Amino acid sequence: MDARDIIKKPIVTEKSTDLMADNKYTFEVDLRASKIQIKLAVEEIFDVKVQKVNTSRVKGKLRRMGRHEGYTSNWKKAVVTLKPGHSIEVFGGF
């Protein structure tokens, strides 16, 4: 897998923005990616050093449009903690 196939997009929410003060960044990643693959992909794309990676699988939600219903896709979230002195500019270059 290529690094850009592993890291899909940054997640920008109120909670993830608050975590940036603690040098933690949140990304949507490929469901099959391991923590080691995520660490290497973030280090390659953003040229930073990663201290820790926490992952969680987010289950798809039930959505309805009139009488039609279905589920959104399952996805995986990764919270990446960077070593002190490193940072990522989330809004630029991704």
N, C-alpha and C positions, 0 to 999 in steps of 0.2 A: 504494500500500500504506500502511496505517496503521502507526504505530510499534509497536503491540502485536501486529500481524500479523508483523512482522519479528523481534522478540525474543520467542522462545517461552517460555523458562524459564532460570533460572540453573543452572549445573552446579556442584554442591557435592560435591567429592571431596577426598581428602587433598592431592593435588597442587594443585588449584585454590585450596584454603584456604591453602596455603603461598605461592601467588602473590599473595594479597591483601596480604601484607606489603610487596610491591614495587609496590602500587597497580595490580595487574592483576586483572581480573575476567573470568570465563569464562561464556559464554552459549550455549545452543542457539538457532540462528537459522534462518530460512527458507532453503531451498536456493538460491533465485533471488536472494537479497539480495546487493548489492555492499557493499564496504567503506564507501563513502560513505553508503549508506543505513543501514548498521548504526551508523555514527558519529552520524548525525543522530537516529536512533531512541533511542539511549542518552542523548544529550544532552537530548532532549525528555522522556523518561520519568523520568529520575533527576535532572534539572537539574544536570548536571555538565559539565565541559569535557574532551573526549577528545583525547589526544595521538596515539595510534596504535591501529590495528586490525589484528590478524593473524587470518587465517581458515584453516580446513582442512576438507576433506570427509572424513567418517568413513564407511567402507564398511560395509554391513550384514553381520552374522555369520550363519553357518549354525546353525540351531537345530533340534533333533529332539524330538518327543514320540512315543515308541514307534516305530512304523514310518512315521510322517508326518514330513516334514522340509520346511523352508522357510527363508527368509532374513528377518532383521529389516530395517527400513527404513534406507536411507542417510540421513545427516543432516549438517548443517554446524555446526561449532564456531567461535566467535569469541572471541579473547582480546583484551580491550579494556584499553589502558593509559590511565589518567587523568593529567591534568596535576597537578603537585604542589599540595597544599592541598585537593584534592577527594577524596571517598570516597563509597562506596555502602553502605548498610545492606542486605545481600542478603536477610536473613531476614524483613524487614518490608516491607510495602507492595507486594509484587509479586503 
